[in-house]
Amino acid sequence: MQNTKTSHHVINPKRRMLLGRLIGTLIVLGALVSGIMVWRINYQHPRTNDAMVRANIVGIAPEVSGRIVELHVEDNQYVKQGDLLYLIDPRPYEAKLAQAKAELMLAEKEVESKRASSGSAESTIERLEHLRTAAEAEVKRVEAEDEYLHNYLDRLEPLVEKQYVTTDQLNQAKSKYAASRAELADARAKVLSAQSAIAEAKSESQRAISLIAQVGHVNARIEAARAVVAAAELNVEYCSVRAPFDAYVTNLNTREGEYAKVGTQSFALVDDRHWYVIANFKETYLQSIHPGQEAEVFLVGYPGKRYRGVVSGIGWANYPDNAKQQGVLPEVQRTLNWVILASRFQVRIDISERDSEHPLRMGMTAFVTVLDRPAETNEHR
């Protein structure tokens, strides 16, 4: 009986040792399997809690300067595309528009007058061409008669000495020849006068054409006046500042009576058309993230609410926090790193669904998990 008890006490420590070893082995194997599973899950479904909801912010600045006479929005108000945000006093620009329209009418009348003047100049040139043609014909006629009288006088002069003709007949021939010479000179002067008048008329016609400034079917002066009118109409339109898209008004710090300047932002609009999340992932996860993958987004402000998203892009640049430069050479510090921290790169995730009961706000903290599958399209949902 005593031997049996001794044997029983000897066996129990061995069993306990084996059982301890078995439990220890199972714990190690469990930790190893759990580590492998966690590692695989992290790389198949990368996740991060360093994320934030974002939207595009557009500053609203007027295209024209003037005093704000009407303000139709309040801070944090929702506006739709085309809604009137505020109105700048349009009266100075309406006056400039009226002036531009009047100048356009004057330009049209002036061009019409120049065209009429140009047509009159063409008629004058045509009439002078006829006069020059008639004068040239008269010159030819007088030249022929002059040549005949000259030859007749040459024949008479020898006959006077022989007394075949009288002195009176010779003097009469000389008188006719002298009259013919004068008539020829007058006819030639008329031709020169007609040519001079034609040249002057053509010069006036060219001057009128240049003042008309016509190129093909387009008149430069009228088009320039029309451009001034269009610019004035655009300035009148710019007096009404409207929402370029559906958005939320933010940082409104202006009221009626304030003078708005061109290019100076009065407030901003939060673009409600596109919401996205900027998630910072470690560089070790980037090889598992690709554009087009589906993502799950959870917001701290809405516990349990899930948003579906799509990876739209991965950042290509990250400025190192320890980079310095002296002149044109980089400054590289000597360091001894026992722990190397992975850099983080921004991943943009477009939120593909909305919930009116859980509105998105820029700056909300988000948790993001990128799933190992392509995002579903709206047609398959």
Secondary structure, DSSP 8 states (H G I E B T S, - for coil): -HHHHHHHHHHHHHHHHHHHHHHHHHHHHHHHHHHHHHHHHHHHS-EEEEEEEEEEEEEE--SS-EEEEEE---TT-EE-TT-EEEEE--HHHHHHHHHHHHHHHHHHHHHHHHHHHHHHHHHHHHHHHHHHHHHHHHHHHHHHHHHHHHHHHHHHHHHHHTTSS-HHHHHHHHHHHHHHHHHHHHHHHHHHHHHHHHHHHHHHHHHHHHHHTEETTEEHHHHHHHHHHHHHHHHHHHTEEE-SSSEEEES----TT-EE-TT---EEEEEEEEEEEEEEEEGGGGGG--TTEEEEEEETTEEEEEEEEEEEEE-S----TT-EEETTEEE------SS----EEEEEEEE----TTS---TT-EEEEEEEEEE---TTT-
